[in-house]
Amino acid sequence: MDTVYWIWLQEIVRGVSMSLKRKLITIFLTPEAIYRAETKALVRLGVSQDSLSAFFTGVALDQAKRIAEHHAQLDIRQINCLESGFRSGDFLVIYYRGQLSHLPSCAVVGTRECSAHGYHNTQAVCDDLVSQGIVVNSGLALGIDGWAHRQTLARNGVTQAFLAHGLSHCYPRDHSRLLSDILERGAAITPFPSDVRPRRYHFALRNRLLAAWSDQMVVVEAPAQSGALQTAAGAIELGRPVSTIDPGPSTSPYCQGNRQLLGLGATPYRLANGQNLPDPSPNHPILDLLRQSLLTTDELISRLDLPSAQVQETLLELSRQHWISFRGDGLWHLQGW
C-alpha cells in the first residue's frame, strides 16, 4: 500500500508544488501520513482547500491504486526519495524496469544527427567505460544515445535507458528491440507513470533526471542547439564532472556545443590511461575527394582510376561504417568532420 500513496502524492495531487510535497514528507515522514493528516494542519502548511477537496479523497486514492496495479502487471517497480540511491530533486518517485544499478555510472550523450566521428568516438568512449566497470547511462534516442547503449551491450557492459515517457511505450519505436536488450542486464528508468506518452516538455525533465542519476557525463557531439547540451548544462549545475570530445575543426556544425561546454568548465575527454581518443578517421582517397566536393559514383570512379567494382565495394564499406552517405541528390556526402 505504501507504493500507492507515493503514486498518489506525486501523480494525483495537483496544486501543490514539488517543494511543498517534499516539505510535507519531511514533516509527516510518509505519504500515507500526509493523506491522513488533519485538514487544519495541511492548510497551515500551505495546502489549498481546493487541493484538499479534489485530491485528498478516496476517489483520488483509487486512481493511484489503478496505476499501481498496472505497474505490477508490467513488472514496473519504483524507488522513492527516502530510499538509498535516489538521486533527483525534481521528483518524489522514479519508476523502472530491469535491474537498477547503483555502481559508478557515466552518461554518454549527443545529437540525434551525428557524424561518423560521433559514432566511432562513442564506441571508443563506451569501450573505455566498460573496461573500468562503469555503467553507461543514456536517453535511448536516435544517434549517439542509441549507439552508446548498443556499444555497451556489445561489450557485455551494463547500460540504463532514461525515458521521456511511461514504461508502456518506447520512443523511438525503432528502438523497441534495443530497449528489450537493455532490460536483460540493465534498466529502463523514467519519472512518468506507465501510460504517459512522450511529450516535447518531457525530454527536458528526462535530461535533468539523466544528469542527476549519473556520476559523470561525456558529451560526444552537440550542435549549438541540442538536448545533449541542455543535459550537460544540468550536470554542470549539479556539480557533476562533464567532459567532451575534442570538437575538431571549427567549421564542423556537429560540435559547436562541445566548444561552448569547454568554455563553461567541461574538460576534454581522456581515456583511463590518460591519453586522448585516437582520431578514428580512415586514411582513404575517397574521403579526401569528398572533403573537396560532393561527387557521383561515376565521378569517383573516374578520378580514382580504379576498377568500378572495387570503387563500389569501397563506397559500400565506408557507408556501412557511417563515413559517407549516398543521398537523394545522387551524390556521395562526407559524414565525418
ZIWO-V877834 format. One record per residue. N is the residue number from 0. SS is DSSP state (h for helix, s for strand, l for the rest). PSI is psi in whole degrees, 0 to 359 (NA if undefined). OMEGA is omega in whole degrees, -180 to 180 (NA if undefined). Layout:
# ZIWO-V877834
N:SS:PSI:OMEGA / N:SS:PSI:OMEGA
This chain:
# ZIWO-V877834
0:l:331:178 / 1:h:321:178 / 2:h:317:-178 / 3:h:318:-178 / 4:h:325:176 / 5:h:317:177 / 6:h:316:178 / 7:h:312:-176 / 8:h:319:-177 / 9:h:315:-169 / 10:h:331:-172 / 11:h:317:-177 / 12:l:123:179 / 13:l:162:179 / 14:l:9:177 / 15:l:121:-176 / 16:l:159:178 / 17:h:324:179 / 18:h:323:178 / 19:h:321:176 / 20:h:318:178 / 21:h:322:178 / 22:h:319:179 / 23:h:320:177 / 24:h:318:180 / 25:h:322:-177 / 26:h:312:-173 / 27:h:348:173 / 28:l:327:179 / 29:l:154:175 / 30:h:325:179 / 31:h:320:178 / 32:h:326:176 / 33:h:315:-179 / 34:h:323:-175 / 35:l:2:-178 / 36:l:158:178 / 37:l:142:-178 / 38:h:316:-178 / 39:h:320:-179 / 40:h:319:-180 / 41:h:320:179 / 42:h:317:179 / 43:h:329:-178 / 44:l:354:174 / 45:l:3:178 / 46:l:128:-177 / 47:l:156:177 / 48:h:325:179 / 49:h:316:179 / 50:h:320:179 / 51:h:317:-178 / 52:h:323:-173 / 53:h:326:-168 / 54:h:341:179 / 55:l:60:-175 / 56:l:164:177 / 57:h:326:179 / 58:h:316:179 / 59:h:320:179 / 60:h:325:177 / 61:h:325:176 / 62:h:315:179 / 63:h:323:178 / 64:h:319:-179 / 65:h:320:176 / 66:h:315:-180 / 67:h:320:179 / 68:h:319:178 / 69:h:319:177 / 70:h:318:180 / 71:h:321:178 / 72:h:327:-178 / 73:l:6:-178 / 74:l:40:175 / 75:l:126:178 / 76:s:174:-180 / 77:s:157:175 / 78:s:137:-177 / 79:s:172:-171 / 80:l:350:177 / 81:l:354:-177 / 82:l:150:177 / 83:l:136:178 / 84:l:352:178 / 85:l:132:-171 / 86:l:60:176 / 87:l:131:175 / 88:l:355:-176 / 89:l:345:-174 / 90:l:160:173 / 91:l:331:-175 / 92:s:141:173 / 93:s:139:-179 / 94:s:147:-179 / 95:s:157:168 / 96:s:154:-180 / 97:s:207:-177 / 98:l:106:-180 / 99:l:126:-178 / 100:l:142:174 / 101:l:17:175 / 102:l:164:176 / 103:l:139:-175 / 104:s:158:178 / 105:s:130:174 / 106:s:130:176 / 107:s:115:-172 / 108:s:164:178 / 109:l:184:-175 / 110:l:155:175 / 111:l:322:-178 / 112:l:78:-172 / 113:l:166:179 / 114:l:175:174 / 115:h:320:176 / 116:h:322:179 / 117:h:314:178 / 118:h:311:-175 / 119:h:325:177 / 120:h:325:175 / 121:h:317:178 / 122:h:316:-179 / 123:h:319:180 / 124:h:315:-180 / 125:h:322:174 / 126:h:313:-177 / 127:h:316:-178 / 128:h:316:180 / 129:h:322:179 / 130:h:338:179 / 131:l:2:-179 / 132:l:23:-178 / 133:l:134:177 / 134:s:135:180 / 135:s:118:177 / 136:s:143:174 / 137:s:184:-168 / 138:l:12:176 / 139:l:7:-178 / 140:l:169:172 / 141:l:162:178 / 142:l:225:-173 / 143:h:315:-175 / 144:h:306:-180 / 145:h:321:180 / 146:h:322:178 / 147:h:316:177 / 148:h:313:-176 / 149:h:315:-178 / 150:h:325:177 / 151:h:315:179 / 152:h:322:-179 / 153:h:337:-180 / 154:l:18:179 / 155:l:30:176 / 156:l:176:179 / 157:l:132:179 / 158:s:148:-179 / 159:s:132:-179 / 160:s:128:178 / 161:s:125:-167 / 162:s:152:178 / 163:l:29:-177 / 164:l:175:178 / 165:l:166:-172 / 166:l:6:170 / 167:l:349:-174 / 168:l:169:172 / 169:l:122:177 / 170:l:126:-2 / 171:l:156:-178 / 172:h:329:180 / 173:h:344:-178 / 174:h:18:179 / 175:h:315:179 / 176:h:320:178 / 177:h:317:179 / 178:h:319:177 / 179:h:319:179 / 180:h:321:179 / 181:h:319:-176 / 182:h:343:179 / 183:h:328:-179 / 184:h:344:-176 / 185:l:220:-176 / 186:s:157:168 / 187:s:130:-169 / 188:s:137:-179 / 189:s:152:173 / 190:l:4:-173 / 191:l:142:176 / 192:l:165:-166 / 193:l:319:-172 / 194:l:357:-177 / 195:l:126:179 / 196:l:160:-180 / 197:l:137:174 / 198:l:156:-176 / 199:l:315:-177 / 200:l:346:179 / 201:h:330:-173 / 202:h:324:177 / 203:h:320:178 / 204:h:319:176 / 205:h:317:-179 / 206:h:321:178 / 207:h:321:178 / 208:h:318:178 / 209:h:316:179 / 210:h:318:-178 / 211:h:326:-174 / 212:h:352:-176 / 213:l:143:-180 / 214:l:335:179 / 215:s:173:-177 / 216:s:141:173 / 217:s:124:176 / 218:s:115:-176 / 219:l:304:177 / 220:l:132:178 / 221:l:113:172 / 222:l:174:-176 / 223:l:325:177 / 224:l:106:-179 / 225:l:156:176 / 226:h:329:179 / 227:h:321:178 / 228:h:320:177 / 229:h:317:179 / 230:h:317:-180 / 231:h:321:178 / 232:h:322:177 / 233:h:322:178 / 234:h:318:178 / 235:h:318:179 / 236:h:325:-180 / 237:l:356:-180 / 238:l:15:177 / 239:l:141:175 / 240:s:130:179 / 241:s:130:175 / 242:s:161:-177 / 243:s:152:179 / 244:l:143:175 / 245:l:121:-171 / 246:l:359:175 / 247:l:203:-176 / 248:l:144:-179 / 249:l:342:-180 / 250:l:349:-177 / 251:l:125:179 / 252:h:345:-174 / 253:h:335:-168 / 254:h:23:177 / 255:h:323:178 / 256:h:326:177 / 257:h:317:180 / 258:h:319:178 / 259:h:318:-178 / 260:h:322:177 / 261:h:326:178 / 262:h:343:-179 / 263:l:2:177 / 264:l:357:175 / 265:l:156:180 / 266:s:154:176 / 267:s:140:-179 / 268:l:136:176 / 269:l:143:176 / 270:l:167:-179 / 271:l:331:179 / 272:l:6:177 / 273:l:357:-178 / 274:l:161:175 / 275:l:159:172 / 276:l:135:177 / 277:l:149:176 / 278:l:120:-175 / 279:l:355:-173 / 280:l:127:173 / 281:l:149:177 / 282:l:103:-175 / 283:l:138:-178 / 284:h:331:178 / 285:h:317:179 / 286:h:322:178 / 287:h:318:180 / 288:h:319:-178 / 289:h:340:173 / 290:h:335:-179 / 291:h:322:-179 / 292:l:161:175 / 293:l:140:-174 / 294:s:154:173 / 295:l:171:177 / 296:h:316:-179 / 297:h:321:179 / 298:h:322:178 / 299:h:317:179 / 300:h:317:-179 / 301:h:315:-176 / 302:h:329:-179 / 303:h:337:-179 / 304:l:47:178 / 305:l:160:177 / 306:l:141:-177 / 307:h:315:-178 / 308:h:321:-180 / 309:h:317:-180 / 310:h:315:-178 / 311:h:322:177 / 312:h:318:180 / 313:h:321:177 / 314:h:317:179 / 315:h:320:180 / 316:h:315:179 / 317:h:326:177 / 318:h:318:179 / 319:h:328:180 / 320:l:7:175 / 321:l:6:-177 / 322:l:333:179 / 323:s:163:176 / 324:s:145:177 / 325:s:123:-172 / 326:l:179:-175 / 327:l:344:178 / 328:l:1:179 / 329:l:13:-177 / 330:l:153:174 / 331:s:133:-178 / 332:s:140:174 / 333:s:133:-179 / 334:l:351:-179 / 335:l:189:180 / 336:l:NA:NA
